[in-house]
C-alpha cells in the first residue's frame, strides 16, 4: 500500500463513517482489509483501493467500512456498566417511571449483540420489580454483518465464555451443535436497526438509557461533540448515558455531566443538585409516553 | 498470594493452566486425579480449584462431591475445566457445587473472565 493509497483510504473512511485512521494504523488496515480484498478477488490492498478509486462499487465500499469499524464484543463487557445498570440506573428509573411503567434503552454500538443481550438478561433478572412494565431495547450498528449475527443470537463456545456467568448460559441459551443460541424470548426483547451515528437519528425518539460505549473513540473531537449534543436531545434530564471506561464528555459537551463516583456514567443534569430543574421535565416526559 | 489447585490428568493442560494462573498471581499446586486432589486439599485447603472432569482413579465430579462434604470443603471456589460441553454435564456440575465452568478448549481470556466472575481476581 502506497502513502497515497493510505491517504485515500483515510479520507474515504472519515467521510463515510467518521472513522479517524491515524498513520500508525497501517497494520490494522492490512489485517482487516486483506480478507475483504481476497473475498472480492482483488488479491492485494492496492487492487482493492484501485477498485474503490474507480468508484461505483458500493458493495465493496460497504464491506470496507464494516471491516474497519467492527469491534470485538463480550457479554457483560467491563462489568462496571452493568453494575451501574442494576444498582444505579434501574432503581432510579423504577422510581421515576413508576407512573408510565415504560423503559426504553438504546445500544448505539450494538455490534454482534452481546451488549443488548446482556442488558436484556439484567432486565429479566430484575424479575418481579419490572412485572407489568413495557421494556424496549434498541440495538443499532453501522454494520449489517454484525447486526445479522446479533439478530440470530448465535455464539461460539469461545464467545459465550467471555463474561457470561455459567448460570446465565444455562438459563438463557440453547445449545445448537457447537454453538449457543440465546433463547427466543430474549431475542424478541430487542429490535435491531442499521444506523450510522453520523446520520440523523432524531426519529428514533427518546431513551431513558443510552449505551454508547467505545464508539466515539473513533471520531475526531468536533464529531464527538456534535454526536454527543445530538444524543443529548434523545435523553430526558433524568436519563442516563453510558460511555466506555476510557471515555468522557468533559471538554466535548456541556449537555452531559459525569455522575460522581460512577465511572463511565453520565446524566443530562445532576438531578440531586438541581431538583427544581428536573421535576417539570419528568412530568412532561411522562405525559408524552 | 492465593492458592490454586490444578487438577487434570494431562500434564500439558496442567502446564498451560499453571502458566496462565501464575501470571494472575496464583500459587499453584497440581494433582493428576481426584484422589490426589482430595489428598492435597486435606493437607491445605486451596482458595481455588481448576478441575477436569474425566480422569482415572477418581473423576472430577466424584472429587467435587467428596470435597464439599469435607471439613472446610465448602471454602474453595471450584471452576470445572473440561471437554464435557453439554447442558446436562454443566447442570450436574453446578448441582454438585461447582462455582463456574470452562468448556475446553480454553485460553487465557476465558480463564481470566471466569476467575473474575467468581471474584477470585
Interface residues (C-beta under 8 A of the other chain):
Chain A: X74 X79 X157 X158 X161 X162 X163 X165 X166 X167 X169 X170 X175
Chain B: X85 X86 X87 X90 X91 X94 X100 X101 X102 X103 X106 X107 X109 X110 X113 X114 X116 X117
